[in-house]
Every structure is written in C-alpha cells, then in structure tokens.
Amino acid sequence: MSRREGSLDPQADSSISPLPHLEAKIRQTHSLARLLTKYAEQLLQEYVQHQGDPFGRPGFSPPRLPVAGLSAPAPGHAGLPAPERLRLDAAALTALPPLLDVVRRRQAELNPRAPRLLLRLEEAARQARALGAAVEAVLAALGADETRGPRPEPAVVATNAAAAAPDAGVFPAKVLGLRVCGLYREWVSRTEGDLGQLVPGGPA
C-alpha cells in the first residue's frame, strides 16, 4: 500500500499509531459500511416507490430542502486528513437516527399500509447508530478520537426535525423524507469510501 494520506503506515501520519487489532477493526467496520450502503440504496428505492407522483417520474428533481443538523458531505471532504474525515462521518451518522425516526413517524401517517418501508426506516436508524459507534471505535484505536468543535446532540436534532415536520404539508414532508434517505445513503457511502482507504490492499 502506498504511503498516502490515510495510510496505516505510521510514517505516513505520525498521529496514527496502529494497534495489533486495528487492521481487523477497520476491515470489520468497512464491511459493515459496505453492507449498509447496499441497504441504504434499497431504502431510497423503497421510499420513492411509496410516495406516488411525481417522485417516481424519470427526471423528477425535488427541491433540496435543508435538514436540521445535517448536510451532505462537503466537496473538500476527500482532501481532509483521514481522522478528520472519520470524525465527520461519525458526527453525521450520529445525527441521522433521530431524523430517520421523524421520517418513519411521518410515513406511518402517510403510508400506514407500507410496513416494509416503515421497517426499513426503523432498521436504518439502528444501523446508522451501529456504524457510527464502530467508526468512533476505529478513531479511538487510531488515537484520534478527540472531538473537534461542537457536535449536534441527537435530542436537539430530533426536536428541531420533529418541530418542522407537523407544519409541513404532505408534499414537503415527502420531499424532506427523500432528502433524509438520500443523506443516509451519501454518508454511509462516504464512510465506506473513507474506511476503504485505510484497509491494507485498498485504493492506493
């Protein structure tokens, strides 16, 4: 593996001190992220399927509504040091479960006869928590688990999202749900990519 930013070679980044179990922990977490990337794509497809027109139409481009406490990965994300990328991944994964819970509750009202979608949303929230905890464990093993800057509290994120949801009409609520499902896919995929660069034998 080349000595690049994000390498496990201690000479590539003096702040990273590989531990005996580090490689296995990274591989395990990367495998989880890869699996959840597949599940996130399935969730997004299932969500669109149950929203009706115009969501399923080819070329439909919904407005990109802001989501309280969460945004898409920044364009410069890939250029950041490996620990900082993983910190951002972990923070996003921590913010996602309460947002997914809000979407699930709204969908239970709009689509009560879509039990599989509701189950996927519930599982996605649980899986995001698990992946976030696994990424934080990798950061701890790297010796880079200190927090930089304030991290949104899940309870605050949930309160803000829940406060906005009842005031939204049906279409904005569906768009917000689509946005949250899309962000879940983006961050899980981004996490998979960031961890993949740390796996020995991964992308150079």
Disulfide bonds with the S-S distance in Angstrom:
none
